[in-house]
Amino acid sequence: DVLVRLENLLNDYFASDKPEKTGVPTVQYCADELNLSANYLSYLIRKETGSTALKLIHARLMEEAKYIISTTDRNVSEIAYGLGFQYPQHFTRFFKQNMGCTPNEYRSQITM
């Protein structure tokens, strides 16, 4: 099942040092690793979930970000670079678009 394979791929990706070395995972990267074309991977994901492959990757990235924010005291820059973002500002913008608050605001909310 392609969904399970993608999930395993992303879990392995974030458990390794690949984000710091190669950046945020892309649909093309995932497709290459699964020996599929990016279009076919996107088609299969949309067919199974109704969502796009990119949204699935971003959702997994957000899970990882929220986990790191809630379980470590690393600052936003360290988290951003650790997840593969080239600039901390991009991570903060991405996080805010998805969560409605900044990483620091999120951390404040969960520690109350």
C-alpha positions in Angstrom: 0.0 0.0 0.0 1.5 3.3 -1.1 0.1 5.2 1.8 1.9 3.0 4.3 5.1 3.1 2.3 5.0 6.9 2.2 4.3 7.1 5.9 7.2 4.8 6.7 9.4 6.8 4.4 8.6 10.0 6.1 9.0 8.5 9.6 12.5 7.3 8.5 13.3 10.6 7.0 12.5 12.6 10.1 14.3 10.1 12.4 17.5 10.5 10.4 19.7 13.5 9.7 18.3 13.9 6.2 16.2 17.0 6.9 19.3 19.0 7.9 21.3 17.8 4.9 18.7 17.8 2.1 15.9 20.0 3.4 12.1 19.6 3.7 10.9 16.4 1.9 9.3 17.1 -1.5 6.8 15.1 -3.5 9.6 14.4 -6.0 11.9 13.1 -3.3 9.2 10.8 -1.9 8.3 9.6 -5.4 11.9 8.8 -6.2 12.4 6.9 -3.0 9.2 4.9 -3.7 10.2 4.3 -7.3 7.2 6.1 -8.7 6.8 9.3 -10.7 5.7 12.3 -8.8 2.5 12.5 -10.8 1.6 8.9 -10.2 2.3 9.2 -6.4 0.1 12.3 -6.3 -2.6 10.4 -8.2 -2.5 7.4 -5.8 -2.5 9.6 -2.7 -5.4 11.6 -4.0 -7.3 8.5 -4.9 -6.8 6.9 -1.5 -7.2 10.0 0.7 -8.8 12.7 -1.3 -5.9 14.9 -0.4 -2.7 15.8 -2.2 0.7 14.2 -1.6 2.1 17.6 -0.7 -0.6 18.2 1.9 0.2 14.7 3.4 3.9 15.6 3.6 3.1 18.9 5.2 0.8 17.3 7.7 3.6 14.9 8.7 6.0 17.8 8.9 3.6 19.7 11.2 3.3 16.6 13.4 7.0 16.5 13.8 7.3 20.2 14.4 4.6 20.1 17.2 6.3 17.1 18.8 9.7 18.8 18.9 8.2 22.0 20.2 6.3 20.2 22.9 9.1 17.9 24.0 12.3 20.0 23.8 13.5 23.4 24.7 15.2 24.0 21.4 14.6 27.5 20.0 12.7 28.1 16.8 15.8 28.4 14.6 17.2 25.1 15.8 13.9 23.4 15.1 13.6 25.0 11.7 17.0 23.9 10.6 16.5 20.5 12.1 13.4 20.0 10.1 15.1 21.1 6.9 14.0 24.7 6.5 16.6 26.9 5.0 15.4 29.9 7.0 13.7 30.0 10.4 11.3 32.7 9.0 10.0 30.2 6.5 9.3 27.7 9.2 7.5 30.2 11.4 5.4 31.3 8.4 4.6 27.6 7.5 3.8 26.8 11.1 1.5 29.9 11.5 -0.3 29.1 8.2 -1.1 25.6 9.5 -1.7 26.2 13.2 -2.9 29.8 13.3 -0.1 30.7 15.8 3.7 31.0 15.8 5.8 28.1 17.2 6.6 30.2 20.3 2.9 30.9 20.9 2.1 27.2 20.4 4.8 26.4 23.0 3.3 28.9 25.5 -0.2 27.4 25.0 0.8 23.9 25.7 2.9 24.7 28.8 0.1 26.5 30.5 
